[in-house]
Amino acid sequence: MRPRVPAAPVYGVAGVRMMRVDRRGFLFGAGVAAAAAAPAMAQETAAPSPPSPSTTGPDWEAVRAQFQTAPDQVNMNAMLIASHPKPVRAAIDQFRRELDWRPVTFLEDNNRRLQGYSRAALARYLGVEARQAALTDSTTMGAALVYSGLKLRPGDEILTTHQDYYVTHESLRHAALRNGATIRRISLYDDIDKVSEPQMVGRLMSAITPRTRVLALTWVHSSTGLKIPLPAISSALAQVNVGRQEADQVLLVVDGVHGFGNQDADMRALGCDVFVAGCHKWLFGPRGTGVIAANAKGWAALRPTIPSFVDSGAWGAWINNGPLPDAADGVLMSPGGFKAFEHVWAIPAAIDFHEKIGRAQIADRTALLADQLKAGLEVMPGVRLITPRERRLSAGIVSFDVAGLSADGTVRALRQRGVVASAAPYAVQHVRLTPSIMNSPAEVDRALAAVREIARA
Ligand SMILES: Cc1ncc(COP(=O)(O)O)c(C=O)c1O
């Protein structure tokens, strides 16, 4: 038996000193250093808050001014990697200074509480309880942890679609090699131009067999920009599950990254059991951060893979040779190890930034700019719009092809004209432009003008 260790280890098993921090001050950059017993160092200037939504709506130019993007580029790549808005930059900067100043003691005194804030902020945003959100590094890490952590048995089946992304397919393949589950892929539709909500729901439901335990889907497809009707899918799935024993029910697991931060719907509205996303795309959160959120049914179906450091109880039990936890939740699923802590701790600044602008306002602004872009592309000679026009079936990704040019060639030509687009990393490639709150209607017009010039050439 290992000896009992009297002192608390580095992370939060017991007795870590707590500090009081005014949450609003912390979130918008004024508070951290001051609250953390004022080190003798230069303080970051407090970042101004973005304007609150009013009856006339947010001041979008003021929102855009929170970003420090190069003025010579129209940056329409929120689907890849975020530019940090000012409050996020300020929070990261202050935490970085604290860590540089007193690396060990600042971490020991604050990590447990600050990671708790990050989990709580993400949980609030996703409509789950604080212990139901795990902190990860990315969507990819979240998907891998979830699919490899599912308690599946040989013979169980995971249903996914041909339209899902590499991250889902590869995570599923690795998981199935371990647990012996089988993976089946179906096509959600045959022709994107004719895709419809009843068709997608119908195809998924009729592909479910008595052996299906998991439906693995992607909310907004990064190839076509199609947003699948998750509320309708989850309601239809609930009907399937009504007739099944608990152990045989089908779990809905979603890669939600391309709706996370640009749609006004939380996990309850979507009806999924497990949701994974990165915070470093549409949420404009700290780069290298992500989330897994799950309801009680979702957590009951999962096992952790990477040891958790903070608050899990596992470390204390290990030290004292006590019973180790045999469950999963957001705390136990948050991978341990030393991190870019200044980024992990700055997550609440990103959530607060979104909430202050207004989630509905952000969703509407994203849709408005996407509508403008789609309307222009749809009538442009030599251009084929791929993404559905309807808001019900799309979010912020706008995909298209230019006749006679490869997707890579189009992206190169756009970049030469100062418009940063990307090509879909799929077998069938499309060009993607992703208007977001960073952009303006004038930038959409500039992007359209560049596409027109390329299509004419
Ligand atoms: C659907 C989808 N899921 C996951 C990812 C990867 O996200 P992350 O960088 O957060 O791992 C991408 C693209 O970057 C994607 O398009």
The ligand as an SDF file (V2000), in Angstrom:
LIG
                    3D

 16 16  0  0  0  0  0  0  0  0999 V2000
  -16.2260   18.7990  -39.8350 C   0  0  0  0  0  0  0  0  0  0  0  0
  -14.8920   19.0880  -39.2180 C   0  0  0  0  0  0  0  0  0  0  0  0
  -14.6000   18.5270  -38.0380 N   0  0  0  0  0  0  0  0  0  0  0  0
  -13.4100   18.7470  -37.4420 C   0  0  0  0  0  0  0  0  0  0  0  0
  -12.4530   19.5460  -38.0210 C   0  0  0  0  0  0  0  0  0  0  0  0
  -11.1550   19.7440  -37.3050 C   0  0  0  0  0  0  0  0  0  0  0  0
  -11.3800   20.6120  -36.2220 O   0  0  0  0  0  0  0  0  0  0  0  0
  -10.2670   20.8700  -35.1230 P   0  0  0  0  0  0  0  0  0  0  0  0
   -9.2480   21.7450  -35.7460 O   0  0  0  0  0  0  0  0  0  0  0  0
  -10.9820   21.5820  -34.0220 O   0  0  0  0  0  0  0  0  0  0  0  0
   -9.7470   19.5550  -34.7060 O   0  0  0  0  0  0  0  0  0  0  0  0
  -12.7250   20.1640  -39.2610 C   0  0  0  0  0  0  0  0  0  0  0  0
  -11.8060   21.0600  -39.9710 C   0  0  0  0  0  0  0  0  0  0  0  0
  -10.9330   21.7010  -39.5240 O   0  0  0  0  0  0  0  0  0  0  0  0
  -13.9670   19.8990  -39.8750 C   0  0  0  0  0  0  0  0  0  0  0  0
  -14.2500   20.4380  -41.0620 O   0  0  0  0  0  0  0  0  0  0  0  0
  1  2  1  0
  2  3  1  0
  2 15  2  0
  3  4  2  0
  4  5  1  0
  5  6  1  0
  5 12  2  0
  6  7  1  0
  7  8  1  0
  8  9  2  0
  8 10  1  0
  8 11  1  0
 12 13  1  0
 12 15  1  0
 13 14  2  0
 15 16  1  0
M  END
$$$$
